[in-house]
Amino acid sequence: MDTSGVHEFSVSGVAGEPGSLGFRQRITAALATAGYALLAGWQGSRRHGVMSMASVTTLLAALLALGGSFLVLLNLQRLTAHVEAQVVVVAYLREGLSPRQIQQAVEAAGRIGQRAVFVPKEEALRRLQESLGLDLRDVVQTNPLPDTLEVYPAHPGDLPRISRALRSVPGVEEVVHGGDVVERILAVTRLVRWVGGGATAVLGMVAVVVIMNTVRLTIHARRQEIEIMRLVGAGGGFIRAPFLVEGILHGGLAALLALGVLGAGYSLGVRLLTSAWPIWPVVPPQKALPLLAAVLLASGVGIAGGASALTTLRFLRP
């Protein structure tokens, strides 16, 4: 690489007295440093193409694991919120209760939960027919469903308490609630978080090692140029900048590739899922993908830039 321009800049902009530069000269020097760092970082990535490809591929695998687990967790959280919003404690009433007894049971249930609704057996049968898409009047001669009370909790964690209290209400024969469904979803969410986090951590550490080796090889290949730059007065930040740019380029490229793969797969999966099961509360791509892009870019640039910074601090000490 021709370092004459670097020498000239180093003598006039780096080795000189800091107070001798005006504002415009400082801006010019900063832009020249940034341009040099970008160009040198790009050339370093091209010069060591095999190692650059290895670091990008390893980091891509880590980001795919991270992004995939993020999308799953995002949808599980939406599903949990959807289920929690529909969680209700159902109390089946005994047959033969008088209207006054039913009203007393409704008032007692209202004091236990946030809101209580009485559902006559005719309404319960109508709901069942709508959910099944069938007319059961031709199948059954009499309505087998009991009158029920639907008690809505203020928080899903109140379900066990409400369920126990409703059993003591006069006229209540049986109590059921969907708290087990919420607990199962939360358990799956925790499992996905741990598995995704573990896989990302392992692959991320492998990516850090590969990126550090790539930067170290680049430093070794340019050791003569680095020595010349030091002799003419180039500062440590000026020398380290291209290697930091090289790592950031690897992280950014891996993040963009991961975003393309996961974005295309997620969009296709959402279309297939919504066409087969329209009621599933899936996060739409226009909301999920911007969040995914932020997570992938921050993680990719952070991991690669951090690994490059550690390597330059270790092998490019003043």
C-alpha positions in Angstrom: 0.0 0.0 0.0 1.2 3.5 -0.8 1.7 5.2 2.5 3.0 8.6 1.3 -0.4 10.2 1.9 -0.4 8.7 5.4 3.0 10.0 6.1 2.1 13.5 5.1 -1.0 13.5 7.2 0.7 12.0 10.2 3.4 14.6 10.2 1.0 17.6 9.8 -2.0 16.3 11.7 -0.9 13.8 14.2 2.7 14.7 15.2 2.0 18.4 15.4 1.0 20.3 18.5 -2.7 19.8 19.3 -3.2 23.5 19.9 -1.8 24.5 16.5 -4.8 23.2 14.6 -7.8 25.4 14.0 -11.4 24.2 13.9 -11.5 23.7 10.1 -8.2 21.9 10.2 -9.4 19.6 12.9 -12.5 18.7 10.9 -10.3 18.1 7.8 -8.0 15.9 9.8 -10.9 13.9 11.3 -12.4 13.4 7.9 -9.1 12.3 6.4 -8.6 9.9 9.3 -12.1 8.4 8.8 -11.6 8.1 5.1 -8.2 6.4 5.6 -9.7 4.0 8.2 -12.6 3.0 5.9 -10.4 2.4 2.9 -7.7 0.5 4.8 -10.4 -1.6 6.7 -12.0 -2.5 3.4 -8.7 -3.4 1.8 -7.7 -5.5 4.8 -11.0 -7.5 4.6 -10.3 -8.1 0.9 -6.7 -9.0 1.4 -7.6 -11.8 3.9 -10.7 -13.0 2.2 -10.6 -16.5 3.6 -10.3 -15.4 7.2 -12.9 -12.6 6.6 -15.3 -15.2 5.2 -14.7 -17.4 8.2 -15.4 -14.6 10.7 -18.5 -13.5 8.9 -19.8 -17.0 8.6 -19.3 -17.8 12.2 -20.8 -14.6 13.3 -23.7 -15.2 10.9 -24.5 -18.5 12.6 -24.5 -16.8 16.0 -26.8 -14.0 14.8 -29.1 -16.6 13.2 -29.5 -18.3 16.5 -30.0 -15.0 18.3 -32.5 -13.7 15.7 -34.5 -16.9 15.6 -34.8 -17.1 19.3 -35.8 -13.4 19.4 -38.6 -13.9 16.9 -39.9 -17.0 18.8 -39.8 -15.1 22.1 -41.6 -12.1 20.5 -44.4 -14.3 19.3 -44.6 -16.2 22.5 -44.9 -13.0 24.5 -47.7 -11.9 22.2 -49.4 -15.2 22.6 -49.1 -15.0 26.4 -50.6 -11.5 26.4 -53.4 -12.7 24.1 -54.2 -15.7 26.3 -53.9 -13.6 29.5 -56.4 -11.2 28.1 -58.9 -14.0 27.6 -58.2 -15.9 30.8 -61.4 -16.3 32.8 -62.5 -18.4 35.8 -65.7 -20.3 34.9 -68.0 -21.4 37.8 -70.7 -23.9 36.9 -73.9 -23.4 38.8 -76.2 -26.1 40.2 -79.4 -26.8 38.5 -82.6 -25.4 40.0 -81.3 -22.2 41.4 -83.8 -19.4 41.8 -83.2 -16.0 40.2 -82.5 -14.5 43.6 -79.9 -17.2 44.4 -78.3 -16.6 41.0 -78.1 -12.9 41.6 -76.5 -13.5 45.0 -73.9 -15.7 43.4 -73.1 -13.1 40.8 -72.7 -10.4 43.5 -70.5 -12.7 45.5 -68.3 -13.5 42.5 -68.1 -9.8 41.6 -66.5 -9.1 45.0 -64.0 -11.9 44.5 -62.8 -11.0 41.0 -62.6 -7.8 39.0 -65.8 -8.5 37.1 -68.4 -11.3 37.1 -70.8 -12.1 34.2 -73.7 -14.5 34.4 -74.0 -16.7 31.3 -77.4 -18.6 30.9 -77.3 -22.1 29.5 -78.9 -20.9 26.2 -76.1 -18.4 25.7 -73.5 -21.1 26.5 -75.0 -23.4 23.9 -75.0 -20.7 21.3 -71.3 -20.0 21.9 -70.5 -23.7 21.6 -72.3 -23.9 18.3 -70.5 -20.9 16.9 -67.1 -22.2 18.0 -67.9 -25.6 16.4 -69.7 -24.3 13.4 -72.5 -26.8 13.9 -76.1 -26.7 14.8 -76.4 -29.0 17.8 -80.2 -28.7 18.1 -80.6 -31.6 15.6 -78.3 -33.8 17.7 -79.4 -33.1 21.3 -83.0 -32.7 22.4 -82.3 -30.8 25.6 -79.5 -28.3 26.5 -77.0 -30.3 28.5 -74.9 -27.2 29.5 -75.4 -25.6 32.9 -75.7 -21.9 33.8 -72.2 -20.4 34.5 -70.5 -17.5 36.0 -67.5 -16.0 34.2 -65.2 -14.2 36.6 -62.4 -12.0 35.2 -59.3 -11.5 37.2 -57.3 -8.2 37.5 -54.1 -10.1 37.0 -53.5 -13.7 35.7 -51.7 -14.5 39.0 -55.1 -14.1 40.8 -56.6 -17.2 39.1 -55.7 -19.7 41.9 -57.1 -17.3 44.6 -60.3 -16.6 42.7 -60.8 -20.3 41.9 -60.5 -21.2 45.6 -62.8 -18.4 46.7 -65.5 -19.3 44.2 -65.8 -22.8 45.4 -67.2 -21.5 48.7 -69.9 -19.4 46.9 -73.4 -20.9 47.5 -74.8 -22.4 44.3 -71.4 -23.1 42.6 -70.9 -26.7 41.7 -67.5 -26.7 39.9 -64.8 -24.2 39.0 -62.3 -24.3 36.1 -59.8 -21.8 34.8 -57.2 -21.6 32.1 -54.2 -20.7 34.3 -52.5 -23.9 33.3 -52.3 -22.8 29.7 -50.6 -19.5 30.7 -48.1 -21.4 32.8 -47.3 -23.7 30.0 -46.7 -20.8 27.6 -44.5 -19.1 30.1 -42.5 -22.3 30.6 -41.9 -22.6 26.9 -40.9 -18.9 26.8 -38.3 -19.5 29.5 -37.0 -22.6 27.7 -36.7 -20.8 24.4 -34.9 -17.9 26.1 -32.4 -20.2 27.8 -31.7 -22.4 24.8 -31.5 -19.4 22.4 -29.3 -17.5 24.8 -27.0 -20.4 25.3 -26.6 -21.1 21.6 -26.0 -17.5 20.9 -23.4 -17.2 23.7 -21.4 -20.3 22.4 -21.5 -19.2 18.8 -20.7 -15.6 19.8 -17.6 -16.7 21.6 -16.4 -18.7 18.6 -17.0 -15.7 16.4 -15.0 -13.5 18.8 -12.0 -15.9 18.6 -12.2 -16.1 14.8 -12.5 -12.3 14.4 -9.5 -11.7 16.8 -7.4 -14.1 14.8 -8.4 -12.4 11.6 -7.4 -9.0 13.0 -4.2 -10.4 14.4 -3.2 -11.8 10.9 -4.0 -8.4 9.4 -1.8 -6.7 11.9 1.0 -9.1 11.2 0.7 -8.6 7.4 0.9 -4.9 7.8 3.6 -4.8 10.5 6.1 -2.9 8.3 3.6 -0.3 7.4 2.6 0.1 11.0 6.2 0.6 12.0 6.6 3.3 9.4 3.5 5.1 10.6 4.8 5.0 14.2 8.2 6.5 13.1 6.5 9.4 11.4 4.4 10.1 14.5 1.1 8.5 13.8 -1.0 8.1 17.0 -2.3 4.9 18.3 -5.9 5.7 17.4 -5.0 6.5 13.8 -3.2 3.1 13.5 -5.9 1.1 15.3 -8.9 2.6 13.4 -8.6 0.5 10.2 -8.7 -2.7 12.2 -11.7 -1.5 14.1 -13.4 -0.7 10.8 -12.6 -4.2 9.5 -14.2 -5.8 12.5 -17.3 -3.6 12.2 -17.6 -4.4 8.5 -17.6 -8.1 9.3 -20.3 -7.6 12.0 -22.4 -5.4 9.8 -22.2 -7.8 6.8 -23.1 -10.8 9.0 -26.1 -8.9 10.5 -27.4 -7.9 7.1 -27.1 -11.5 5.9 -28.9 -12.8 9.0 -31.6 -10.2 8.6 -32.2 -11.2 5.0 -32.4 -14.9 5.8 -34.6 -14.5 8.9 -36.7 -11.8 7.4 -37.6 -13.8 4.3 -38.2 -16.9 6.3 -40.3 -15.1 8.9 -42.5 -13.3 6.3 -43.1 -16.6 4.5 -43.9 -18.4 7.8 -46.4 -15.7 8.8 -48.2 -15.9 5.5 -48.5 -19.7 5.7 -49.6 -19.6 9.4 -52.2 -16.9 8.9 -53.7 -18.6 5.9 -53.9 -22.0 7.8 -54.8 -20.5 11.2 -56.1 -17.0 10.9 -56.9 -16.7 14.7 -53.3 -17.2 15.7 -52.0 -14.0 17.3 -48.7 -13.7 15.3 -46.6 -10.5 15.3 -46.8 -9.1 11.8 -43.5 -8.7 9.8 -43.8 -4.9 9.6 -43.6 -4.8 13.4 -41.2 -7.7 14.1 -38.5 -7.0 11.4 -37.5 -3.5 12.5 -37.0 -4.8 16.0 -35.1 -7.8 14.6 -32.9 -5.5 12.5 -32.0 -3.4 15.6 -31.1 -6.4 17.6 -29.0 -8.0 14.9 -27.1 -4.9 13.9 -26.4 -4.0 17.5 -25.2 -7.5 18.3 -23.2 -8.0 15.2 -21.4 -4.7 15.3 -21.0 -5.0 19.1 -19.4 -8.4 19.0 -17.2 -7.8 16.0 -16.2 -4.3 17.1 -15.4 -5.5 20.6 -13.3 -8.3 19.4 -11.3 -6.0 17.1 -10.8 -3.5 19.9 -9.5 -6.1 22.3 -7.1 -7.4 19.6 -5.7 -4.0 18.7 -5.2 -3.1 22.3 -3.3 -6.3 22.8 -1.1 -6.3 19.7 -0.8 -2.6 19.0 0.4 -1.3 22.3 2.4 2.0 22.2 
